[in-house]
């Protein structure tokens, strides 16, 4: 399949639901009775198109109307919700988030979170279920995320992720979220929240936690594929309960369950990223933890996080779990132009056991202006007494020693981000990574990667992201299963929210 066909097919897959929604809107409009007693504007005698809150219309008509409404320009006079935090430093859209990063909470304490902003919840508003959900601030939403890539590699794109299979259209993610977000703006009562997020698609290869539906990945070898496991799988990515206690310092959130690893610039969920692909640094580091995490706002500039979990990507009930400390501090400058986020993301005294790596990481964000900012992340990871990584192995062959030993890696990645206008952003990502003994990528080598990508927001419900990427390995051939020392890839994806 040539590149034009691949990219065209990806766009068609992405836009099909959007087109169907628009078609449904058109059908609803043409079926309206235009007699004087019906939906006519008395001033203009024109047909009134159904809205997402018009309870005289059916669910599908309201659902389609919500997409149409979201495609309209935002109301510039809309009142901003109350907040007890610094002003948002960034514009979203076009950036994926308006706040400096902070894991472990839906948003930094004191920042409001919008309810019912996506089409499904809007369309449910006229139903008994939707009314009950609105009264209780419970929301359901999600997205569909297909992609396509054209690569210089033929068997595997790894360590590029998540588009590991080269030269194909991929179904990356179908995500459904059911959530209630605690109100941390108010300070007069305890509040609670929860989140259940389920991911289906190819990306489960990277997100799976041992002990949580992990047999589909760990017990299904696939030598003819770039990655083991079933090609498409399901991962209940998040399930946690939050308790907000306003009387502790300036507010504390206690989280119990499974959460996303705290410190990374990047995230597992596609809408939360600047680019389609992930850095090598992110590809091979921890993804989720399970346990208890506290996030405490000391003041508007300082936030402290401390938690205990069962080690990286391991359920607390699995035999591979190891008691592990996680601790982070986030500082934001008084002018809101700088953010520092040092984390001890995983530290314990145990030997390596299913991704039990010790990890120390620092992220720095800097805003040059409202339209230009950068984020830089660096980390050091290592595992103790890993089988195959002691002395005496075959030079250049990962895991070839008869003895266990320590294996480490370090990397740094920089994102430089530009807001072109309210619908478009541009991102440059550059990274250096050193897998010292090859334990994370399979090749003991230094890497560099360079990526240029753009995000175009068709509406607040649909974004399209083209991207080009070039990467190189310096000490051994690490690309296309050891055949090449470089890789060039062009990609495009689409994210349709519902």
Secondary structure by P-SEA (a helix, b strand, c coil): ccaaaaaaaaaaaaaaaaaaaaaaaaaaaaacccccccccccccccccccccccccccaaaaaaaaaaaaacccccccccccccccccccccccccccccccccccccccbbbbcccccccccccccaaaaaaaaacccccccccccccccccccccccccccccccccccccbbbbbbbbcccccccccccbbbbbbbbcccccccccccccccccccccccccccccccccccccccbbbbbbcccccbbbbbccccccccccccccccccccccccccccccccccccbbbbbcccccbbbbbbcccccccccccccccbbbbbbbbbbcccccbbbbbcccccccccccccbbbbbbbbbbbbcccccbbbbbbbcccccccccccccccccccccccbbbbbbccbbbbbbbbbccccbbbbbbbbcccccccccccccbbbbbbbbbccccccccbbbbbbbbbbbbccccccccccccbbbbbbccccccc
